[in-house]
């Protein structure tokens, strides 16, 4: 009997080399040769701050600390603080550790389960059950036993479950990478927005000072009878309207400071010390442009979607294995004695057996669970394709934005220069009485708007440059500032 059991167990072990269900294959990279119909060229240059031409270097690698290309020490310091103290990253790291521990726990299913049991009972029996009514005995019964159970993974259900659990850990790993990228990108974006707001506030204050000066001149002219009261009131209204825009900009700046403080893992009352202005930021001129075939390996969101697809594939194997027989080996060794002292010396008892459990009728439950797993895989595959398309769209949108930003800045600089020249001439003409005040007021309004638009266009170039690095994956594979889970030094390329 023992030989037969061992033979059956050996046969089951040989069968255990196969695993039912599909073997997962990574999706192939899209065959696209580029992100836009035409190859992106260098952007236009403008003779103004932030107006340098930007060139796209195809295939250039992305530095892990890409934000250092802006050459801002306060920005570097703040990102370092955020990557250390932001609670979102703490949560992502803890979730990854949890997933890794679940993988280690799942591996335990491949080992025999050994349990020990010790029990002591006080019993009284009646001899009537044995045909001897005069027999009444009270005794203490002690049982010690070790049991061993081993599930033979004949059809690979446990291996597919481990594969699924490992895919979940892989998903959490890339969620952590995405969190690093999001935090660093948000800090850069918030810093650029702060710099833009400071520039807009400064421009508005300059305009207010200029308008106040013009109002003073008109007031004196009115007192001398050289200007109409309507001109004074119109200038006062213009000044008040410009002053009314200042509180809104200051509110946005305060909120931006709060956002930077929160990203650094602090409460609003613990405001960060770093401040930002456009003059302290350098516009990167040589921009990396990853090959489309590499983007799928670089984007954390795509890799996370691929891990979910892998998990769904493995669950098909789990559901398939549940429809097939399950084999187990059971063994026990122990003793039952009346005297505890002889528990380890008396002749023991043992047992060895092989079990087989197979579903016969489950009302179609197992079949539908398998079909549900297949449907979940189809959904994950569609979601993966959607994630890839969105990633390519992000890059294409950013490339278009960078080209448009350069053109917009060039146009805004020209508009500001023209508006400034026109305002200077108009003021001279007004002092000579050649034009009325309405013409001067229109020239002032045009210049004010052109000045603010130029500042906004300058900031947009910095913001969209940071967006390009984020859209390309952020260079997490080259990062050395933090330990990012179990990340590979280079992202694995998808099959071509």
Phi, psi and omega in degrees: 000316180298319181298319179296320180297316180294323178296317178296320179296319179296320178297320179296322179295323178294322179290339185290356180284348180254152178226126182287164180094168183287143171276126186290134173237133179298139178299145178286151179292147177302145182281008184298139180268345181201177181264336180231160181304326179247157179286127182292133178256183179295147179281163178290147178259151178225137180281076181197161176304133181072018185254013181295150176287143178246134181248141179261119183259105184293130178082359180291137181287157182258126178295147180299321177257065187298333182294342179291345178292346176276354175053050178236110180296318176301323178294317178300316181295318183291321178294320177300319178293318181296320180288347178263323192247351183293125183294336177299320178291323177300317179295318180295321178294318179295321179296322177295317178299320177300315180296322179292324177292326177293326175296313179298322178294320180295327179296338179295342181289346181272359179253154176298143178266113183250127180228145175250145181222130177225126180221146177228129180229145174260123187230153171230131181242156177249132181289349180300329180292342181248012180083015180229084184297341182277355182268117174226120185227138175243130182208166177252127183247121180245130181235127174238134187207143172243127180245144179232128178229137181221120178272122178278117182277067188297317185256010171080018179299317180291324179292323176292324178293321176297318178301319179295317180294322177295324177294324176297319177295322178296321177299315180294327177299315181283337171295323175295316178299320179295323179294318176301314182295318181295316181296311181297318180294321179294323178296314179298313181298318180293322178295318178294320178295321176298315179299320179296316180295320178298320179293320179294321178295316179298317179297318179295319178295322176297318179296319179297316179298320180292319180292323177296319178298318179294323178295319179299318178298314181296322180298317178294320178296322179295319179295330179271356180084013182264356180221149180280153178298326179298325178293321178296315181294322179295319179292322178297319179295319178296317179298315180297321180295320178293318178299328181292337179281342185292314179302323179296318178294321179293324176296315178299321179296317179297318179293324178294321176296321177296321179295315178299320179295318179294320178298331178278005177078028181242164173277157184304329180289347180254052187306139179295154183274338183289138173234158188225141172219158186298329181294337182272356181254137177253131182283119176299134184260325177260107185257133177289145175226098184296148175295142179306325180292340180268339186300321183296332179274341184267330185280121179300325181292326178290317179295324176294318178295325177293322177296321177295323177296318178298316179300316180295323178297316181295327181293335174296317178296321178297314181294325178292316180296328179294342180274353186249165181300148177245131183249140177223151172245129181236141177214149176214150179216127182190197183202150174232120186225163176267345182234119183302327183297335182261013183300322184259004181244335181288161179293125186271179177238154180211165178207150179215132182204165177238133182247151177225124177235127180224138178290135179248309177216120178230019177067025180081005183301310185293323179296316181289329175295322177294316179297324177296320178296321178294321178294322178296324177295317179299320179295318179295322178296318178294321179295323177298313180299320179296320179296318179296315180299316179298321179297314178296323178297318179303314181295314181299317179299319182291320178299317178297318182296319181296319177296314181293323180299316180297317179294321181294318179297318178300317180292320181291322177297317178297319180294319180294318179298315179296316181296321179294317178296317180296320180295319180297315179294318182297320178296319178298317180295322181293320179296330179274355179080017183279340181224164178271173185291330180301319178296318177297318181298319178296321179294321178296315181298318180297317180294317181301313180294321179295322180296312180294321179297323179294319178297316180296319179294323178296315180295327181298326180296318178294316183296316182285336172295315176297323179297327178294316178299320178294317181296332181272359176111348173077003176067030183300333182289345178253007186283138179234359184282334179220157175271115185258081177057227179249037185297139175291153179295332176225141177293141179285133180281144175288158180292136177273000000 
